[in-house]
Amino acid sequence: MSDPLDLARAAMAGLPMLRGDPVRLGGMTNLVFRVGPHVLRIPGKGTEEYIDRANEAVAAQEAARAGVSPEVVHADPGTGLMVTRLIDGAVTMSPEAFRTRPGAPARAGEVFRRLHGSGAAFPFRFELFGMIDGYLGVLATKDVALPDGYHDIVREAAAIRSLLERDPPPLVASHCDPLCENFLDDGGRMWLVDWEYCGMNDPMWDLGDLSVEAGFDEGQEEEMLRAYFRGEPPAKDRARMVVHKAMCDLLWTLWGLIQLANANPAEDFRAYADTRFARCRALMATHGFARHLAVLGR
């Protein structure tokens, strides 16, 4: 059974709250469907290699209690099937929507502020360099080549790791994978969905990663930061955000290569990985990046 709608109907047979015809929605690695007032998520092939579904289920429920994510109606840590309430009238975001919907970067900053300040406790710690090692371990079993120079940049990142660990902020419940499509916006507020990669993390990871995913310009980035901090962001927090912009590309390069190895047809993951790695190297080579590292070293 490989037809997505057939897979949805088969999953629905064991979920009595789902009634009606499934309608396919988006998703890069998973199958996502609207079924009446609910959203059904079916995990993608191979995701069990690197996603802890028990952690995801707990985090999705915690995020819903914090008021930043839809209610979880059903979550099966064994199969990864998840059902959430549909948020009526909300638009799934994209880079274009972040550019054209007035106030969108500020609303993203506000939802991050609510999440990070909620006191929610996620069972997993998102540890950047440990995840890089883990993804490299997965790729060691695959027939996929790393971009030229990847290990050189990882070695350079060791010094960055020392700076990030010099005066670390308190870890907070973080989304950790803020793709634009993981934001839902009704024009007044935003919600976050998809908690597969979440964990306790430096809060500036979320802001830096969204800036990369949405292609924010300086004005959009400033709008997000000022909404998050409700004023001028501290210099060290701004610096951490910029450094994480490079580090998220370093990590997600490997994620893209895992998708390539797993024959995920959602997009050209060779190009995805190469583009992310090139962007990481380019940012790390700028004078501005060096200035932010100097701020962290003070």
C-alpha positions as CSV (number, residue, x, y, z in Angstrom):
1,M,0.0,0.0,0.0
2,S,1.8,3.1,-1.2
3,D,-0.9,5.5,-2.2
4,P,-1.0,8.3,0.4
5,L,-4.8,8.4,0.6
6,D,-4.9,4.6,1.1
7,L,-2.3,5.0,3.9
8,A,-4.5,7.7,5.5
9,R,-7.6,5.6,5.3
10,A,-5.8,2.6,6.8
11,A,-4.6,4.7,9.7
12,M,-8.1,6.2,10.2
13,A,-9.5,2.7,10.7
14,G,-7.9,2.6,14.1
15,L,-8.8,6.2,15.1
16,P,-12.5,6.5,15.7
17,M,-12.4,10.2,16.2
18,L,-11.5,10.7,12.5
19,R,-14.5,10.8,10.2
20,G,-14.7,12.0,6.6
21,D,-12.4,12.0,3.6
22,P,-8.8,12.8,4.2
23,V,-7.3,15.8,2.3
24,R,-3.6,15.8,1.7
25,L,-1.7,18.7,3.2
26,G,2.1,19.5,3.1
27,G,5.0,17.7,4.8
28,M,8.7,17.2,3.8
29,T,9.2,13.8,5.5
30,N,5.7,12.9,6.8
31,L,2.3,12.5,5.3
32,V,-0.2,15.0,6.7
33,F,-3.9,15.1,6.1
34,R,-6.9,17.2,7.1
35,V,-9.8,15.0,8.3
36,G,-12.7,17.1,9.3
37,P,-11.8,19.2,12.4
38,H,-8.5,17.2,12.8
39,V,-5.1,16.9,11.3
40,L,-3.6,13.4,10.9
41,R,0.2,12.9,10.7
42,I,1.7,9.7,9.5
43,P,5.5,9.3,10.0
44,G,7.7,9.2,6.9
45,K,9.8,6.3,5.9
46,G,13.1,6.1,7.7
47,T,12.3,8.7,10.3
48,E,12.5,6.2,13.1
49,E,16.3,6.2,12.6
50,Y,16.7,9.7,14.0
51,I,13.4,10.8,15.7
52,D,12.3,9.8,19.2
53,R,8.5,9.6,18.9
54,A,8.0,9.3,22.7
55,N,9.8,12.6,23.2
56,E,7.8,14.2,20.4
57,A,4.5,13.1,21.9
58,V,5.3,14.5,25.4
59,A,6.6,17.8,23.8
60,A,3.5,18.3,21.6
61,Q,1.3,17.9,24.7
62,E,3.4,20.3,26.7
63,A,3.4,22.8,23.9
64,A,-0.4,22.6,23.6
65,R,-0.7,23.2,27.4
66,A,1.5,26.2,26.9
67,G,-0.9,27.6,24.4
68,V,1.5,27.6,21.4
69,S,0.4,24.5,19.6
70,P,-2.9,22.7,18.7
71,E,-4.5,20.3,21.1
72,V,-3.1,16.7,20.8
73,V,-6.1,14.3,20.4
74,H,-4.0,11.2,19.9
75,A,-0.3,10.4,19.9
76,D,1.1,6.9,19.6
77,P,4.8,6.8,20.5
78,G,5.1,3.3,19.0
79,T,3.8,4.0,15.5
80,G,4.3,7.8,15.5
81,L,0.7,8.4,14.4
82,M,-0.5,11.7,15.7
83,V,-3.9,13.5,15.6
84,T,-4.3,17.2,16.5
85,R,-7.1,19.7,16.4
86,L,-7.3,21.8,13.2
87,I,-6.9,25.6,13.8
88,D,-9.6,27.2,11.7
89,G,-8.7,30.2,9.7
90,A,-4.9,29.8,10.1
91,V,-2.6,30.1,7.2
92,T,0.4,27.7,6.9
93,M,3.4,30.0,6.6
94,S,6.1,30.1,3.9
95,P,9.1,32.4,3.2
96,E,6.8,34.4,0.9
97,A,4.1,34.7,3.6
98,F,6.6,35.9,6.1
99,R,7.5,38.7,3.6
100,T,4.0,39.7,2.7
101,R,1.9,39.3,5.8
102,P,2.3,42.4,7.9
103,G,3.7,41.8,11.4
104,A,4.5,38.1,10.7
105,P,8.1,38.2,12.0
106,A,6.9,39.9,15.2
107,R,4.2,37.3,15.7
108,A,6.9,34.6,15.3
109,G,9.0,36.3,17.9
110,E,6.0,36.5,20.2
111,V,5.2,32.8,19.9
112,F,8.8,31.9,20.6
113,R,8.6,34.2,23.7
114,R,5.5,32.3,24.9
115,L,7.1,28.9,24.4
116,H,10.5,29.8,25.9
117,G,8.9,31.5,28.9
118,S,6.2,28.8,29.5
119,G,8.2,26.7,31.9
120,A,7.4,23.6,29.8
121,A,9.9,20.7,30.3
122,F,10.8,18.6,27.3
123,P,12.4,15.2,27.9
124,F,15.2,15.6,25.3
125,R,18.1,18.0,25.3
126,F,18.8,19.3,21.8
127,E,22.6,19.1,21.7
128,L,23.9,20.5,18.5
129,F,27.3,18.8,18.3
130,G,26.0,15.5,19.7
131,M,23.4,15.6,16.9
132,I,26.0,16.3,14.3
133,D,28.0,13.2,15.5
134,G,24.8,11.2,15.5
135,Y,23.8,12.2,12.0
136,L,27.3,11.4,10.8
137,G,27.0,8.0,12.3
138,V,23.7,7.4,10.4
139,L,25.4,8.6,7.2
140,A,28.3,6.2,7.7
141,T,25.9,3.4,7.0
142,K,24.6,5.1,3.7
143,D,26.1,5.5,0.3
144,V,26.0,9.4,0.2
145,A,29.0,11.7,0.0
146,L,29.4,14.7,2.3
147,P,30.0,18.1,0.7
148,D,33.7,18.9,0.1
149,G,35.2,20.5,3.2
150,Y,32.4,19.4,5.6
151,H,34.8,17.9,8.2
152,D,37.0,21.0,8.0
153,I,34.1,23.2,9.0
154,V,33.1,20.9,11.8
155,R,36.7,21.3,13.1
156,E,36.4,25.1,12.9
157,A,33.1,24.8,14.8
158,A,34.9,23.3,17.8
159,A,36.1,26.8,18.7
160,I,32.6,28.1,18.3
161,R,31.3,25.4,20.6
162,S,33.8,26.7,23.3
163,L,32.4,30.2,22.9
164,L,28.8,29.1,23.1
165,E,29.6,27.1,26.2
166,R,31.5,29.9,28.0
167,D,28.4,31.7,29.4
168,P,25.4,29.5,28.4
169,P,21.9,30.8,28.9
170,P,19.4,28.6,30.8
171,L,18.0,25.9,28.5
172,V,14.3,26.3,27.7
173,A,11.7,24.3,25.9
174,S,12.5,25.0,22.2
175,H,11.0,24.0,18.9
176,C,14.5,23.5,17.3
177,D,13.1,23.0,13.7
178,P,11.3,26.2,12.9
179,L,10.6,25.7,9.2
180,C,8.2,28.4,7.9
181,E,5.7,25.7,7.3
182,N,5.7,24.8,11.0
183,F,4.0,28.1,11.8
184,L,0.3,28.7,11.5
185,D,-0.9,32.4,11.4
186,D,-4.3,33.9,11.6
187,G,-3.1,37.5,11.4
188,G,-3.4,38.0,15.1
189,R,-1.2,35.3,16.5
190,M,0.9,32.3,15.5
191,W,1.0,28.7,16.6
192,L,3.8,26.1,16.2
193,V,3.4,22.6,14.9
194,D,5.6,19.5,14.4
195,W,7.7,18.7,17.5
196,E,9.9,16.0,16.0
197,Y,13.2,17.7,16.8
198,C,12.3,19.7,19.8
199,G,14.2,19.8,23.1
200,M,15.6,21.9,25.8
201,N,17.9,24.3,24.0
202,D,19.5,27.7,23.9
203,P,16.5,29.9,23.0
204,M,18.4,31.8,20.4
205,W,18.6,28.7,18.2
206,D,14.9,29.0,17.4
207,L,15.3,32.6,16.3
208,G,18.4,32.1,14.3
209,D,17.0,29.0,12.6
210,L,13.8,30.8,11.6
211,S,15.8,33.7,10.2
212,V,17.6,31.3,7.9
213,E,14.5,29.3,6.9
214,A,12.5,32.4,6.1
215,G,15.3,34.3,4.5
216,F,14.8,37.3,6.8
217,D,16.5,40.5,5.8
218,E,17.9,42.8,8.5
219,G,14.5,44.5,9.0
220,Q,12.6,41.3,9.5
221,E,15.2,39.9,11.8
222,E,15.1,43.1,13.9
223,E,11.3,42.9,14.0
224,M,11.4,39.4,15.3
225,L,14.1,40.1,17.9
226,R,12.4,43.2,19.3
227,A,9.1,41.4,19.6
228,Y,10.8,38.6,21.4
229,F,12.7,40.8,23.8
230,R,10.1,43.6,23.9
231,G,12.8,46.0,23.1
232,E,16.5,46.1,22.2
233,P,18.0,42.6,22.3
234,P,21.1,42.2,24.5
235,A,24.3,42.0,22.4
236,K,25.2,38.5,23.5
237,D,21.8,37.2,22.6
238,R,22.0,38.8,19.2
239,A,25.4,37.3,18.8
240,R,24.2,33.8,19.8
241,M,21.4,34.1,17.3
242,V,23.7,34.9,14.4
243,V,26.1,32.1,15.3
244,H,23.2,29.7,15.4
245,K,22.3,30.7,11.9
246,A,25.5,29.1,10.7
247,M,25.3,26.2,13.0
248,C,21.7,25.2,12.0
249,D,22.9,25.1,8.4
250,L,25.8,22.9,9.4
251,L,23.4,20.4,11.1
252,W,20.6,20.4,8.6
253,T,23.1,19.8,5.8
254,L,23.4,16.3,7.3
255,W,19.7,15.9,7.7
256,G,19.3,16.6,4.0
257,L,21.8,14.0,3.1
258,I,19.9,11.4,5.2
259,Q,16.7,12.3,3.3
260,L,18.7,11.8,0.1
261,A,19.9,8.4,1.2
262,N,16.4,7.4,2.2
263,A,15.1,8.4,-1.3
264,N,12.7,11.0,0.0
265,P,11.0,12.4,-3.1
266,A,9.9,15.6,-1.5
267,E,12.6,17.7,-3.1
268,D,16.2,17.6,-4.5
269,F,18.0,16.9,-1.2
270,R,21.4,16.9,-2.8
271,A,20.9,20.5,-3.8
272,Y,19.3,21.2,-0.4
273,A,22.4,19.9,1.5
274,D,24.9,21.6,-0.8
275,T,23.0,24.9,-0.6
276,R,22.9,24.8,3.2
277,F,26.5,24.0,3.6
278,A,27.6,26.7,1.2
279,R,25.5,29.2,3.1
280,C,27.1,28.1,6.4
281,R,30.6,28.5,5.0
282,A,29.8,31.9,3.5
283,L,28.3,33.3,6.8
284,M,31.3,32.0,8.9
285,A,33.7,33.8,6.5
286,T,32.2,37.2,7.0
287,H,33.6,40.0,9.2
288,G,30.2,40.4,10.9
289,F,30.3,36.8,12.0
290,A,33.8,37.3,13.5
291,R,32.5,40.4,15.4
292,H,29.7,38.3,16.9
293,L,32.2,35.7,18.0
294,A,34.2,38.4,19.6
295,V,31.1,39.5,21.6
296,L,30.7,36.0,22.8
297,G,34.3,35.9,23.9
298,R,34.2,38.9,26.1
